[in-house]
Amino acid sequence: MTYQEAVSYIHARKRFNGPPTLDRMRRLMVLLGDPQERLRIVHIAGTNGKGSTAVMTAAILRAAGLRTGLTVSPFITDFCERIQIDGVPIAREALAREMTRIAPLAEQVGGMTEFELITAAAYSYFADSGCSAVVAEVGLGGRFDATNVISRPLVSVITRIGLDHTAVLGGTLGEIAFEKCGIIKPGIPVVTCGEQDLDALAVIMEQCAKQGCVLSFGNPGAVSDAKMTLDGTDFAYQGMRLHLPLLGRHQITNAVTAITAAEQALPSLIGHLPDERMIADALAGVRMPARFEIVRRDPLVIIDGAHNPQAAGALAEALTLLGDRPVTGVVGVLADKDSAGLLGALAPRLARVLCVTPESPRALGAHELAVRADAVGLRASAAHGIDEALNLAQAVASAQAGAVVVCGSLLFASQVRARFVDVG
């Protein structure tokens, strides 16, 4: 297989195939020799913050001198971002080799989904590359997620849980938490964020008790002297002075969760806890596209992947950094998301919103999105496409000394980001 053939083969698979199950994935991994069982894995599930927490955790493990694999979902600029070692995406030739090996075995199993193939390729690549540690980010849910063929992770991490993918995971925080808790394994340490919703936390605590797991919390109450500018976030935590290039108080919560996860994982990997240098160096080097990412300064243009009400609320809080600047939103969402809730969370911070249809068969139309925006009190209009919306939004921001924020989905964020960032 060539790289393009490998990616085409993956994308030709269904996103879902029948009732949730790990049977296909387990059969494929057996055929591959169960590479996941040769890996030391930090397993991360959650609704919001799991991507940032995964990247930060992997950065701390790398700073400790470990060759560290990382799975990322979804990618922003290039498919190969989904499988990384020490922050470097898998080479296209390596992905082609993995899929050349995996494809005939997948055909033997039958019915493999897109994410199952990606996960199998990641575990195989990490094992063959001699990774000392792996941070595996769940794709959807936890209990039946393809990443959950791990029998004994180092640590199971559950970031903040919110209402998302309700058609698949359940309509309440408790039901969704139960699915996320499917990554909890008997006797394995569990870490959750210190700002977990109470209904979700009750389920997490119950599952930990049933499985005999010690539950640790990232403690945002131990954070002090937090200062945020458009250049990043500085804060004190457990006697450490830390700088994070990411913006928003939610990223402090994610950083504290990542530190707690690393503190649980590293003693069994290097024999001791991470020191301040490891943590400080790791966090200072974190870069995440489409997470309150400034892609232009004049006028100010910010891109964020917020795609549900909880994430939109965090984005709205982060936008307080802009003071009284009028903010124009450029928003594109997928049809299965709570667009009304997202818009409602953003409404207090947006002067107006330009609605766009993302380039996806799953997109919600711009006109329907504008109707929903109007219903929550936003001054809204539908744009004919991304370029029209960006041109108008930037013109308004320039004329009013304002700013532009792009959000609605990571897919939409990546499409807009390509207009500003040369991805080579």
GUFIDREN-18594 format. One record per residue: x, y, z of N, C-alpha, C in turn; residue in one letter. Coordinates in steps of 0.05 Angstrom, whole numbers, padded with zeros to 5 digits, always signed. Last residue first. Example, Ala and Ser with C-alpha at 12.3 -4.5 7.8 and 13.67 -1.06 7.14 Angstrom:
2
+00257-00045+00142+00273-00021+00143+00258+00001+00157S/+00264-00114+00156+00246-00090+00156+00264-00066+00156A/
***
This chain:
424
+00048+00462+00105+00069+00449+00090+00059+00427+00072G/+00012+00493+00129+00016+00467+00141+00036+00450+00125V/+00006+00558+00146+00018+00541+00125+00026+00514+00137D/-00054+00584+00168-00029+00571+00176-00019+00554+00153V/-00101+00605+00147-00082+00623+00161-00055+00610+00165F/-00134+00567+00125-00133+00593+00112-00111+00611+00123R/-00132+00526+00161-00117+00522+00137-00115+00548+00121A/-00170+00542+00198-00142+00545+00205-00124+00543+00180R/-00218+00525+00176-00212+00553+00177-00182+00557+00181V/-00212+00469+00182-00217+00480+00155-00211+00510+00154Q/-00207+00465+00237-00184+00457+00220-00187+00468+00192S/-00257+00481+00254-00234+00497+00262-00210+00490+00244A/-00288+00440+00233-00291+00467+00222-00267+00484+00229F/-00269+00399+00267-00268+00396+00237-00269+00424+00225L/-00281+00417+00317-00253+00415+00310-00250+00412+00279L/-00334+00465+00318-00325+00437+00316-00295+00438+00309S/-00342+00517+00338-00365+00501+00330-00358+00471+00327G/-00306+00578+00319-00311+00554+00335-00334+00539+00324C/-00268+00637+00319-00279+00615+00303-00283+00591+00320V/-00272+00704+00333-00268+00677+00345-00283+00657+00327V/-00242+00767+00325-00258+00745+00312-00252+00719+00327V/-00248+00833+00353-00234+00807+00349-00254+00788+00335A/-00239+00904+00343-00250+00881+00356-00234+00856+00350G/-00239+00955+00322-00218+00947+00341-00227+00923+00357A/-00276+00961+00282-00285+00966+00309-00264+00960+00330Q/-00250+00948+00234-00264+00974+00236-00271+00981+00265A/-00232+00897+00244-00213+00919+00239-00226+00946+00243S/-00280+00869+00251-00261+00871+00273-00241+00893+00269A/-00302+00874+00199-00316+00885+00222-00296+00889+00245V/-00263+00846+00170-00268+00874+00164-00282+00888+00187A/-00268+00795+00193-00243+00810+00197-00246+00840+00190Q/-00320+00782+00176-00313+00783+00204-00288+00799+00209A/-00314+00782+00120-00332+00801+00133-00325+00804+00162L/-00277+00740+00113-00271+00767+00103-00289+00788+00117N/-00302+00697+00138-00277+00707+00148-00272+00735+00139L/-00348+00690+00104-00351+00696+00133-00325+00708+00144A/-00323+00679+00055-00341+00702+00058-00343+00710+00087E/-00296+00631+00068-00281+00655+00060-00298+00680+00062D/-00338+00594+00081-00317+00602+00101-00304+00628+00093I/-00402+00616+00054-00379+00598+00057-00359+00609+00076G/-00444+00649+00058-00444+00630+00036-00421+00610+00038H/-00472+00659+00124-00453+00665+00103-00453+00643+00082A/-00527+00684+00159-00515+00661+00146-00496+00670+00124A/-00527+00720+00221-00532+00718+00192-00517+00694+00181S/-00549+00748+00283-00538+00727+00267-00545+00730+00238A/-00545+00767+00346-00548+00780+00320-00534+00762+00300R/-00575+00723+00394-00552+00733+00379-00560+00747+00353L/-00617+00700+00422-00612+00728+00425-00588+00739+00411G/-00629+00649+00411-00616+00654+00436-00607+00683+00440V/-00650+00654+00360-00668+00645+00381-00656+00649+00409A/-00607+00664+00328-00626+00686+00333-00644+00679+00357D/-00585+00613+00327-00570+00634+00340-00589+00658+00346A/-00624+00586+00298-00619+00578+00325-00604+00599+00341R/-00618+00612+00249-00644+00612+00262-00640+00606+00292V/-00565+00598+00237-00572+00626+00242-00599+00629+00256A/-00571+00543+00228-00555+00552+00250-00561+00581+00257L/-00601+00546+00181-00613+00534+00205-00598+00543+00230E/-00561+00568+00148-00587+00583+00152-00601+00572+00177H/-00520+00530+00147-00515+00557+00158-00541+00571+00165A/-00535+00462+00166-00535+00484+00147-00533+00511+00161G/-00490+00419+00197-00515+00433+00200-00513+00457+00181L/-00454+00364+00166-00457+00392+00175-00486+00401+00179A/-00439+00316+00147-00452+00316+00173-00459+00344+00183R/-00409+00324+00102-00437+00314+00098-00452+00313+00125P/-00373+00385+00105-00377+00358+00115-00405+00349+00109S/-00352+00441+00114-00348+00424+00091-00349+00395+00100E/-00402+00478+00152-00376+00465+00149-00375+00446+00124P/-00436+00535+00138-00439+00506+00135-00412+00493+00132T/-00437+00588+00186-00425+00576+00162-00432+00546+00162V/-00456+00651+00211-00460+00622+00210-00451+00610+00184C/-00431+00700+00250-00434+00693+00222-00434+00662+00221L/-00456+00739+00303-00445+00714+00294-00451+00710+00264V/-00438+00792+00349-00453+00781+00327-00441+00755+00319R/-00415+00797+00398-00431+00819+00388-00448+00811+00365A/-00409+00749+00449-00408+00754+00420-00426+00778+00413L/-00416+00735+00502-00390+00746+00494-00389+00754+00465R/-00466+00713+00511-00458+00737+00527-00432+00750+00517P/-00466+00667+00475-00481+00692+00469-00472+00716+00486A/-00443+00619+00487-00426+00640+00476-00439+00667+00474L/-00485+00589+00506-00462+00593+00524-00444+00616+00514A/-00518+00589+00461-00527+00602+00485-00504+00608+00504G/-00488+00558+00426-00493+00587+00420-00501+00602+00445L/-00492+00508+00452-00466+00521+00447-00469+00551+00442L/-00547+00499+00452-00533+00502+00477-00506+00515+00474G/-00555+00496+00396-00569+00517+00412-00555+00521+00439A/-00524+00451+00383-00517+00478+00373-00530+00500+00388S/-00506+00397+00401-00525+00415+00414-00517+00444+00407D/-00496+00357+00341-00487+00371+00365-00509+00389+00376K/-00506+00335+00292-00513+00319+00315-00505+00332+00341D/-00488+00370+00252-00517+00368+00257-00524+00353+00282A/-00434+00412+00269-00444+00388+00258-00473+00383+00268L/-00422+00483+00255-00426+00459+00273-00436+00435+00257V/-00388+00543+00256-00398+00521+00239-00400+00496+00256G/-00381+00613+00263-00389+00587+00275-00399+00568+00255V/-00350+00667+00283-00353+00652+00258-00357+00623+00266V/-00366+00724+00321-00363+00695+00320-00367+00685+00291G/-00335+00782+00341-00351+00770+00320-00346+00740+00319T/-00332+00822+00397-00323+00797+00385-00344+00787+00365V/-00307+00884+00420-00329+00869+00407-00319+00845+00393P/-00270+00890+00480-00269+00888+00450-00294+00873+00440R/-00267+00894+00534-00291+00904+00521-00290+00902+00491D/-00228+00836+00545-00240+00860+00556-00265+00868+00541G/-00204+00790+00530-00206+00811+00510-00219+00837+00520L/-00211+00754+00570-00184+00765+00566-00185+00789+00547L/-00260+00732+00562-00259+00755+00580-00231+00768+00579T/-00252+00686+00534-00255+00710+00518-00256+00735+00535L/-00255+00646+00572-00228+00654+00562-00230+00681+00547A/-00310+00642+00576-00295+00652+00599-00267+00662+00590E/-00321+00620+00526-00332+00646+00533-00317+00658+00557A/-00295+00571+00532-00286+00590+00512-00296+00618+00519L/-00327+00547+00571-00299+00552+00576-00287+00572+00557A/-00375+00545+00541-00374+00561+00566-00345+00567+00574G/-00360+00509+00502-00366+00537+00494-00366+00555+00518A/-00356+00463+00532-00332+00474+00520-00336+00503+00511A/-00411+00458+00545-00391+00460+00566-00365+00472+00555Q/-00437+00454+00494-00442+00476+00512-00420+00480+00533P/-00388+00437+00442-00412+00431+00459-00415+00453+00480N/-00343+00452+00415-00365+00440+00399-00389+00431+00416H/-00283+00487+00406-00307+00483+00423-00331+00474+00407A/-00234+00496+00382-00250+00473+00373-00275+00468+00390G/-00217+00561+00359-00221+00542+00381-00239+00520+00372D/-00179+00616+00339-00192+00591+00330-00193+00572+00354I/-00179+00686+00332-00175+00663+00349-00191+00639+00339I/-00151+00744+00309-00168+00721+00301-00160+00697+00318V/-00146+00813+00310-00142+00789+00325-00162+00767+00317L/-00128+00841+00245-00143+00840+00270-00139+00813+00284P/-00074+00823+00277-00086+00848+00269-00102+00844+00243D/-00058+00771+00290-00059+00791+00311-00073+00816+00303R/-00079+00703+00279-00073+00730+00268-00076+00750+00290R/-00086+00660+00309-00074+00655+00282-00069+00681+00268V/-00086+00634+00371-00085+00660+00357-00071+00656+00331I/-00127+00585+00396-00103+00590+00381-00105+00617+00367E/-00161+00555+00430-00157+00584+00434-00130+00593+00421F/-00139+00506+00397-00148+00509+00425-00141+00537+00433R/-00117+00499+00347-00146+00501+00349-00156+00499+00378A/-00058+00463+00366-00074+00478+00346-00103+00477+00352P/-00019+00469+00421-00042+00454+00411-00058+00471+00391M/+00042+00458+00453+00028+00473+00432+00005+00457+00423R/+00084+00460+00509+00059+00449+00497+00048+00469+00476V/+00128+00477+00536+00132+00470+00508+00107+00460+00494G/+00114+00484+00588+00122+00508+00573+00124+00502+00543A/+00105+00432+00605+00082+00449+00601+00090+00474+00584L/+00159+00413+00608+00139+00400+00592+00116+00419+00585A/+00185+00446+00644+00195+00445+00616+00173+00433+00598D/+00154+00435+00690+00156+00462+00679+00164+00462+00650A/+00163+00380+00698+00136+00390+00694+00137+00418+00680I/+00219+00376+00704+00204+00360+00684+00177+00373+00677M/+00227+00412+00747+00239+00417+00721+00224+00402+00699R/+00200+00387+00790+00190+00413+00779+00202+00418+00752E/+00196+00316+00776+00205+00339+00791+00195+00365+00777D/+00152+00259+00783+00164+00280+00766+00173+00304+00783P/+00174+00207+00828+00155+00226+00819+00168+00246+00800L/+00209+00146+00808+00204+00169+00825+00184+00188+00812H/+00216+00105+00772+00223+00100+00799+00219+00124+00818G/+00199+00106+00720+00226+00116+00725+00234+00114+00754I/+00150+00076+00723+00165+00078+00698+00194+00087+00702L/+00126+00079+00771+00130+00052+00760+00146+00053+00734S/+00125+00136+00778+00140+00119+00796+00145+00091+00785P/+00091+00156+00734+00120+00156+00732+00135+00139+00753L/+00035+00154+00744+00047+00136+00725+00078+00134+00728A/+00020+00193+00781+00012+00165+00785+00028+00146+00768Q/+00041+00238+00759+00051+00230+00786+00043+00202+00792E/+00012+00241+00712+00040+00234+00710+00051+00226+00737A/-00038+00255+00735-00035+00230+00720-00006+00221+00718A/-00025+00305+00756-00033+00284+00774-00031+00256+00760T/-00014+00333+00708+00007+00330+00729+00000+00306+00747I/-00065+00331+00685-00042+00317+00672-00020+00313+00692A/-00094+00362+00721-00102+00334+00717-00079+00318+00704T/-00068+00411+00712-00067+00398+00739-00074+00369+00737V/-00082+00420+00659-00054+00417+00666-00051+00403+00693A/-00138+00425+00663-00127+00403+00647-00097+00398+00655N/-00140+00472+00693-00152+00447+00704-00140+00423+00689T/-00116+00506+00656-00103+00502+00682-00113+00476+00695I/-00154+00505+00617-00129+00492+00612-00112+00489+00637Q/-00196+00534+00640-00200+00505+00636-00174+00491+00630H/-00178+00585+00636-00176+00572+00662-00180+00542+00660R/-00139+00602+00579-00164+00594+00591-00160+00579+00617G/-00087+00582+00533-00103+00602+00546-00129+00591+00557L/-00020+00556+00531-00048+00555+00525-00064+00575+00542L/+00032+00556+00549+00026+00573+00526-00004+00573+00518P/+00044+00561+00617+00030+00545+00597+00023+00563+00573L/+00089+00558+00669+00079+00573+00647+00067+00554+00626H/+00095+00555+00740+00091+00542+00715+00080+00562+00694L/+00127+00544+00799+00118+00565+00781+00118+00554+00753R/+00107+00501+00853+00120+00504+00827+00109+00529+00813M/+00077+00492+00898+00103+00504+00901+00118+00509+00875G/+00029+00472+00875+00046+00455+00892+00075+00465+00895Q/+00031+00522+00828+00017+00497+00836+00037+00480+00851Y/+00018+00584+00797+00033+00569+00817+00017+00545+00825A/+00020+00606+00729+00006+00600+00754+00025+00585+00772F/+00006+00637+00667+00025+00632+00688+00010+00626+00714D/-00010+00628+00599-00020+00627+00627+00003+00621+00646T/-00005+00670+00540-00006+00645+00555-00015+00649+00583G/-00009+00715+00511+00015+00699+00506+00016+00674+00523D/-00052+00743+00528-00055+00730+00502-00030+00714+00494L/-00051+00723+00597-00049+00743+00576-00053+00729+00549T/-00066+00709+00664-00069+00702+00635-00066+00726+00618M/-00046+00682+00724-00046+00706+00707-00047+00698+00678K/-00055+00657+00789-00058+00652+00760-00061+00679+00745A/-00044+00649+00843-00029+00670+00828-00031+00665+00798D/-00053+00578+00850-00053+00605+00860-00039+00623+00840S/-00082+00515+00861-00071+00534+00842-00074+00562+00853V/-00109+00481+00893-00081+00486+00900-00067+00505+00881A/-00157+00474+00868-00156+00491+00892-00128+00497+00902G/-00149+00437+00829-00147+00465+00821-00148+00483+00845P/-00123+00378+00833-00133+00396+00853-00130+00425+00844N/-00141+00316+00807-00127+00341+00802-00139+00362+00820G/-00151+00262+00851-00162+00286+00838-00140+00306+00831F/-00154+00191+00851-00140+00215+00856-00153+00238+00840S/-00176+00130+00876-00184+00153+00859-00168+00178+00869L/-00159+00063+00872-00154+00088+00886-00159+00111+00867V/-00205+00010+00861-00186+00029+00850-00183+00054+00869C/-00242-00032+00862-00220-00031+00881-00198-00013+00872G/-00287-00031+00831-00263-00043+00819-00239-00043+00838Q/-00324-00006+00864-00330-00033+00854-00305-00047+00844K/-00299+00045+00870-00304+00027+00893-00308-00002+00885A/-00301+00063+00817-00275+00059+00830-00278+00040+00854C/-00357+00068+00811-00342+00048+00795-00314+00043+00806Q/-00367+00109+00848-00380+00083+00851-00365+00061+00836E/-00338+00151+00827-00331+00141+00854-00343+00113+00858M/-00366+00158+00778-00337+00152+00778-00329+00139+00805I/-00417+00172+00797-00413+00148+00782-00384+00139+00782V/-00405+00221+00822-00417+00199+00837-00414+00173+00824A/-00387+00252+00779-00368+00244+00800-00379+00221+00816L/-00434+00262+00751-00413+00245+00739-00394+00235+00760A/-00459+00295+00788-00472+00270+00779-00452+00251+00766D/-00421+00337+00794-00427+00319+00816-00441+00293+00807L/-00368+00348+00747-00396+00351+00755-00404+00330+00775D/-00302+00362+00768-00320+00344+00756-00349+00350+00765Q/-00255+00389+00779-00280+00405+00774-00301+00387+00761E/-00210+00359+00782-00221+00369+00807-00246+00386+00804G/-00211+00300+00741-00206+00328+00745-00220+00338+00770C/-00184+00236+00763-00204+00253+00750-00199+00282+00756T/-00151+00175+00758-00148+00203+00763-00172+00217+00749V/-00139+00111+00786-00157+00128+00770-00152+00157+00778V/-00098+00052+00787-00104+00080+00796-00121+00095+00776P/-00128-00012+00785-00111+00007+00771-00118+00035+00781I/-00163-00050+00806-00138-00044+00821-00120-00023+00808G/-00193-00065+00745-00190-00072+00773-00163-00065+00784P/-00201-00005+00705-00194-00033+00708-00188-00040+00737K/-00239+00040+00667-00229+00033+00694-00224+00003+00696I/-00265+00049+00621-00236+00046+00619-00223+00039+00646I/-00317+00058+00633-00311+00032+00622-00281+00028+00619G/-00328+00109+00646-00316+00093+00667-00310+00064+00657C/-00357+00126+00602-00329+00135+00605-00314+00117+00625K/-00406+00103+00615-00392+00094+00591-00363+00102+00593E/-00418+00132+00662-00416+00103+00663-00401+00092+00639F/-00422+00184+00642-00400+00177+00660-00396+00147+00662A/-00471+00179+00614-00446+00184+00599-00422+00177+00616I/-00505+00173+00658-00503+00152+00637-00478+00155+00621E/-00496+00221+00686-00491+00196+00698-00488+00173+00678G/-00513+00260+00650-00485+00259+00657-00478+00232+00670L/-00559+00231+00601-00553+00244+00626-00523+00242+00632T/-00567+00203+00554-00576+00230+00555-00571+00244+00581G/-00516+00164+00519-00537+00168+00539-00543+00197+00543G/-00482+00153+00476-00472+00148+00504-00494+00151+00525L/-00510+00163+00428-00494+00139+00431-00488+00132+00460V/-00536+00210+00434-00550+00189+00420-00536+00162+00423A/-00498+00244+00457-00519+00233+00474-00534+00210+00461T/-00450+00270+00446-00455+00244+00435-00477+00229+00450H/-00451+00303+00509-00442+00302+00482-00446+00274+00472D/-00449+00335+00567-00469+00323+00549-00459+00326+00521L/-00387+00319+00602-00410+00336+00595-00429+00322+00576G/-00334+00312+00646-00355+00299+00631-00378+00318+00627I/-00264+00322+00649-00291+00332+00655-00312+00320+00635R/-00228+00259+00646-00229+00288+00647-00259+00296+00650T/-00200+00206+00674-00226+00215+00664-00228+00245+00668I/-00151+00156+00666-00157+00184+00671-00184+00192+00659V/-00117+00103+00693-00141+00110+00678-00148+00139+00686S/-00050+00080+00687-00069+00097+00700-00093+00101+00682V/-00029+00035+00659-00015+00047+00682-00034+00063+00700L/-00077-00017+00642-00063+00008+00638-00047+00016+00662P/-00088-00078+00626-00078-00065+00651-00063-00039+00644R/-00112-00089+00576-00121-00104+00600-00112-00090+00626S/-00140-00052+00524-00118-00053+00543-00128-00069+00567I/-00179-00040+00490-00171-00069+00490-00147-00073+00508V/-00198+00012+00484-00202-00002+00509-00197-00032+00508N/-00196+00037+00435-00172+00038+00452-00174+00020+00476T/-00249+00032+00417-00228+00014+00407-00202+00014+00423A/-00299+00034+00468-00280+00047+00450-00258+00029+00442D/-00335+00015+00503-00333+00000+00478-00314+00014+00458F/-00324+00050+00547-00329+00022+00551-00325+00006+00526R/-00317+00102+00522-00296+00088+00537-00300+00058+00538G/-00333+00155+00482-00342+00139+00505-00319+00128+00520G/-00287+00156+00430-00315+00161+00437-00323+00143+00460L/-00230+00153+00434-00243+00167+00413-00272+00175+00420G/-00181+00165+00486-00206+00152+00477-00218+00168+00454V/-00113+00168+00478-00137+00184+00481-00161+00169+00470E/-00059+00143+00510-00079+00136+00491-00105+00151+00497A/+00008+00148+00516-00017+00162+00525-00038+00157+00503V/+00059+00103+00533+00040+00112+00513+00017+00126+00527V/+00129+00089+00541+00103+00096+00552+00085+00106+00529A/+00170+00072+00510+00171+00066+00539+00145+00071+00553S/+00167+00042+00446+00158+00063+00464+00159+00054+00493C/+00187+00012+00402+00199+00011+00428+00192+00034+00447G/+00161+00006+00355+00181+00028+00357+00194+00030+00384S/+00125-00034+00361+00148-00040+00344+00169-00018+00346D/+00088-00007+00394+00102-00030+00404+00127-00036+00387A/+00071+00035+00360+00084+00041+00385+00100+00017+00396F/+00048+00004+00318+00070+00022+00313+00085+00029+00338Y/+00005-00021+00344+00026-00037+00331+00051-00020+00327S/-00025+00023+00362-00014+00004+00382+00009-00013+00369Y/-00038+00047+00311-00023+00061+00332-00010+00042+00352A/-00067+00007+00285-00042+00017+00273-00025+00031+00294A/-00111+00004+00319-00094-00019+00315-00067-00011+00304A/-00132+00056+00312-00122+00048+00338-00104+00023+00336T/-00147+00054+00258-00128+00074+00267-00115+00065+00293I/-00186+00013+00260-00162+00010+00244-00140+00029+00253L/-00225+00036+00293-00212+00011+00301-00186+00007+00286E/-00241+00080+00263-00226+00084+00287-00212+00059+00297F/-00269+00053+00220-00246+00071+00216-00229+00074+00241E/-00283-00017+00236-00290+00012+00232-00264+00028+00228T/-00290-00081+00205-00275-00062+00221-00283-00033+00215M/-00315-00123+00178-00332-00102+00191-00317-00082+00208G/-00268-00175+00188-00292-00165+00175-00305-00143+00192G/-00223-00209+00196-00242-00204+00218-00268-00195+00206V/-00199-00206+00145-00205-00233+00157-00225-00230+00179Q/-00192-00153+00140-00211-00166+00122-00218-00193+00133E/-00152-00147+00178-00177-00134+00183-00199-00146+00165A/-00111-00174+00153-00121-00185+00178-00149-00173+00184L/-00102-00140+00109-00112-00167+00105-00122-00181+00130P/-00087-00091+00139-00111-00093+00122-00120-00122+00117A/-00038-00093+00167-00063-00096+00182-00087-00102+00163I/+00004-00087+00130+00003-00110+00148-00025-00115+00159R/-00010-00038+00108-00005-00061+00090-00006-00087+00106T/-00010-00006+00153-00036-00014+00141-00033-00036+00121M/+00045-00002+00164+00027-00013+00184+00001-00023+00171E/+00063+00022+00116+00072-00005+00124+00054-00018+00144R/+00037+00072+00119+00031+00053+00097+00040+00025+00103A/+00062+00092+00164+00033+00087+00165+00025+00068+00143L/+00113+00097+00144+00108+00079+00166+00079+00073+00168A/+00106+00136+00105+00115+00109+00096+00110+00089+00118E/+00092+00180+00136+00073+00169+00117+00080+00141+00108R/+00110+00176+00204+00117+00181+00177+00097+00167+00158A/+00072+00201+00258+00081+00178+00244+00088+00186+00215I/+00092+00264+00287+00073+00247+00274+00086+00223+00260P/+00125+00275+00347+00129+00274+00318+00109+00255+00306V/+00121+00272+00402+00111+00295+00389+00114+00296+00359G/+00139+00220+00413+00155+00244+00422+00147+00269+00407D/+00100+00197+00362+00120+00189+00382+00137+00213+00388I/+00031+00192+00343+00055+00208+00347+00074+00193+00366Q/-00024+00193+00304-00006+00174+00316+00021+00187+00318I/-00050+00236+00282-00065+00218+00300-00048+00198+00314R/-00020+00262+00245-00020+00273+00272-00033+00253+00292E/-00032+00242+00195-00011+00228+00211-00008+00239+00239C/-00068+00278+00173-00078+00252+00183-00057+00239+00202F/-00062+00346+00190-00052+00323+00174-00060+00297+00188D/-00088+00384+00222-00077+00391+00196-00069+00368+00178T/-00117+00356+00262-00124+00383+00255-00113+00390+00227I/-00150+00293+00280-00126+00309+00272-00136+00337+00263F/-00193+00286+00339-00185+00281+00311-00159+00296+00305P/-00143+00250+00372-00168+00247+00357-00185+00272+00361S/-00081+00218+00380-00095+00243+00380-00120+00240+00363V/-00036+00181+00420-00057+00181+00400-00073+00206+00403T/+00033+00175+00430+00009+00190+00436-00011+00187+00413L/+00092+00149+00462+00072+00149+00441+00047+00164+00450G/+00156+00166+00483+00127+00167+00489+00110+00168+00465T/+00211+00151+00517+00201+00151+00490+00171+00146+00491R/+00226+00191+00573+00214+00167+00562+00206+00171+00533L/+00245+00234+00602+00264+00218+00587+00253+00193+00574G/+00210+00268+00624+00223+00249+00642+00242+00230+00628A/+00189+00292+00580+00209+00307+00596+00223+00290+00616A/+00152+00252+00566+00176+00257+00549+00198+00272+00565R/+00116+00260+00608+00130+00234+00605+00155+00236+00588L/+00099+00311+00595+00113+00306+00620+00128+00280+00619I/+00074+00302+00545+00097+00320+00547+00113+00316+00573A/+00032+00269+00559+00053+00258+00542+00078+00276+00544A/+00002+00307+00588+00012+00283+00601+00035+00271+00586T/-00011+00343+00547+00005+00352+00569+00017+00328+00584M/-00042+00310+00513-00018+00323+00503+00000+00331+00526V/-00085+00296+00549-00067+00276+00537-00041+00287+00527A/-00107+00346+00559-00096+00331+00581-00077+00309+00570T/-00126+00359+00508-00106+00376+00520-00092+00360+00543S/-00164+00316+00502-00142+00320+00483-00119+00337+00495G/-00199+00323+00544-00182+00299+00543-00159+00302+00524K/-00232+00367+00547-00205+00369+00559-00188+00345+00556G/-00294+00336+00553-00279+00360+00547-00252+00359+00561N/-00305+00280+00564-00319+00296+00543-00303+00320+00534T/-00262+00223+00571-00275+00247+00580-00289+00261+00557G/-00200+00184+00581-00227+00188+00570-00239+00214+00582A/-00138+00156+00573-00152+00181+00579-00179+00182+00565I/-00087+00117+00600-00112+00116+00583-00130+00139+00592H/-00022+00103+00593-00040+00121+00608-00064+00125+00590V/+00011+00041+00586-00008+00060+00575-00022+00077+00597I/+00061+00006+00562+00054+00018+00587+00037+00042+00581R/+00054-00052+00519+00057-00023+00523+00049-00015+00551L/+00043-00102+00505+00071-00096+00509+00076-00067+00516R/-00010-00103+00494-00002-00115+00520+00028-00111+00525E/-00014-00084+00443-00022-00066+00465-00013-00077+00492Q/-00003-00126+00409+00018-00107+00415+00012-00089+00438P/-00025-00181+00397-00032-00164+00420-00010-00144+00427D/-00016-00202+00347+00002-00209+00369-00002-00193+00394G/-00053-00193+00309-00029-00176+00308-00009-00183+00330L/-00094-00226+00324-00080-00232+00299-00054-00216+00296L/-00109-00197+00370-00098-00224+00373-00082-00232+00348V/-00131-00152+00345-00107-00149+00361-00093-00176+00367M/-00177-00174+00321-00155-00163+00304-00129-00161+00320L/-00207-00189+00366-00198-00209+00346-00175-00199+00329R/-00215-00138+00389-00200-00159+00404-00190-00181+00385R/-00246-00114+00350-00220-00103+00357-00203-00124+00372M/-00293-00144+00351-00276-00142+00326-00248-00134+00333R/-00310-00137+00405-00303-00163+00395-00285-00162+00370D/-00328-00093+00429-00299-00094+00426-00291-00121+00413L/-00386-00055+00408-00373-00080+00415-00343-00077+00413T/-00450-00027+00395-00422-00024+00406-00411-00050+00415P/-00485-00052+00337-00484-00046+00366-00455-00044+00375P/-00459-00028+00272-00476-00044+00290-00474-00036+00319G/-00408+00010+00266-00417-00015+00252-00432-00032+00272N/-00386+00076+00250-00398+00057+00269-00407+00033+00253F/-00358+00094+00206-00352+00105+00232-00363+00087+00254R/-00334+00046+00157-00355+00060+00171-00345+00072+00197K/-00278+00057+00112-00292+00041+00133-00314+00059+00145R/-00251+00091+00081-00273+00077+00068-00289+00060+00088A/-00209+00110+00110-00232+00127+00108-00256+00113+00095H/-00172+00067+00103-00183+00073+00129-00209+00089+00127I/-00162+00070+00048-00173+00046+00059-00186+00051+00086Y/-00140+00121+00045-00166+00116+00031-00179+00091+00042S/-00093+00112+00073-00113+00131+00084-00140+00126+00071V/-00069+00075+00038-00074+00068+00066-00096+00086+00078A/-00064+00103-00009-00081+00079-00009-00088+00071+00019E/-00028+00142+00008-00055+00150-00001-00074+00126-00001Q/+00017+00110+00019+00004+00125+00040-00024+00132+00032Y/+00009+00045-00015+00021+00072-00012+00007+00086+00011T/+00016-00024+00000+00000+00000+00000+00017+00025+00000M/
***
